[in-house]
Amino acid sequence: MNPNRTKRNYAVALAYAPDEDAPRILASGPGEIAKRIISLAKEQGIPIRRDDTLVSILSQFEAGEQIPETCYRAVAEILAFLFRVDSKFANRAKA
């Protein structure tokens, strides 16, 4: 594991379209790029999940690539988390 691609100095953004087989890596990068990825997610109201191990793995792939099958389970857990968070936000908006 590359220690430069863990902790708070690296971020990976994923995008998922229901018509695709797997989520794609939308963006990734260290330092200022990571800060910008996180900032844009916050500005857009996109929930953020910190998982240093998964970031370390996914950061090895290029933007636009689908995530590898070996990462499906970990990413599925994150997507489930995001759907739960998203439904909480949707329920608050209806109230």
C-alpha positions in Angstrom: 0.0 0.0 0.0 1.4 3.4 -1.0 1.3 5.6 2.2 1.0 8.7 0.0 -2.5 7.5 -1.2 -4.0 7.2 2.2 -5.4 9.3 5.0 -6.7 12.8 4.1 -4.3 13.6 1.3 -6.0 11.6 -1.5 -9.6 11.4 -2.7 -11.4 9.3 -5.2 -14.9 10.2 -6.6 -17.1 7.5 -8.0 -20.0 7.8 -10.4 -22.6 5.1 -11.0 -25.2 4.9 -13.9 -27.8 2.2 -13.6 -27.2 1.3 -17.3 -23.5 0.4 -16.6 -22.1 -2.8 -15.1 -20.1 -1.1 -12.4 -19.3 2.4 -11.0 -16.6 4.4 -12.7 -13.9 6.4 -11.2 -14.9 10.0 -11.9 -11.8 11.7 -10.5 -8.9 11.0 -8.2 -5.9 12.8 -6.9 -3.7 13.9 -4.0 -3.3 17.1 -2.1 -5.1 20.1 -3.6 -6.9 17.8 -6.1 -8.2 15.8 -3.2 -9.3 18.9 -1.4 -11.1 20.1 -4.6 -12.9 16.8 -5.1 -14.1 16.9 -1.5 -15.1 20.6 -1.8 -17.1 20.0 -4.9 -18.9 17.0 -3.4 -19.8 19.2 -0.4 -21.0 22.0 -2.6 -23.2 19.6 -4.6 -24.6 18.0 -1.4 -23.0 14.7 -2.3 -22.4 12.5 0.8 -18.7 11.7 1.6 -17.5 8.5 3.0 -13.9 8.1 4.3 -12.3 4.7 3.6 -8.6 5.0 3.4 -8.1 1.4 2.3 -10.5 1.6 -0.6 -9.1 5.0 -1.7 -5.6 3.4 -1.7 -6.9 0.6 -4.0 -9.1 2.8 -6.3 -6.4 5.4 -6.7 -4.4 3.0 -8.7 -6.9 3.2 -11.6 -7.5 6.0 -14.1 -10.5 8.3 -14.2 -13.1 6.9 -16.5 -12.3 3.3 -15.7 -14.9 1.0 -14.1 -14.0 -0.2 -10.7 -12.5 -3.7 -10.7 -14.7 -6.7 -9.7 -12.5 -7.3 -6.7 -13.8 -3.9 -5.3 -17.5 -4.6 -5.9 -18.3 -5.6 -2.3 -16.5 -2.6 -0.7 -18.1 -0.2 -3.2 -21.5 -1.8 -2.7 -21.2 -1.1 1.0 -20.4 2.5 0.3 -23.3 2.8 -2.2 -25.7 1.3 0.4 -24.4 3.9 2.9 -24.9 6.7 0.4 -28.5 5.6 -0.5 -29.4 5.5 3.2 -27.9 9.0 3.7 -29.6 10.2 0.5 -33.0 8.9 1.7 -32.6 10.7 5.0 -32.0 14.0 3.1 -35.0 13.3 0.9 -37.2 12.7 3.9 -36.1 15.9 5.5 -36.8 17.9 2.4 -40.4 16.5 2.3 -41.1 17.5 5.9 
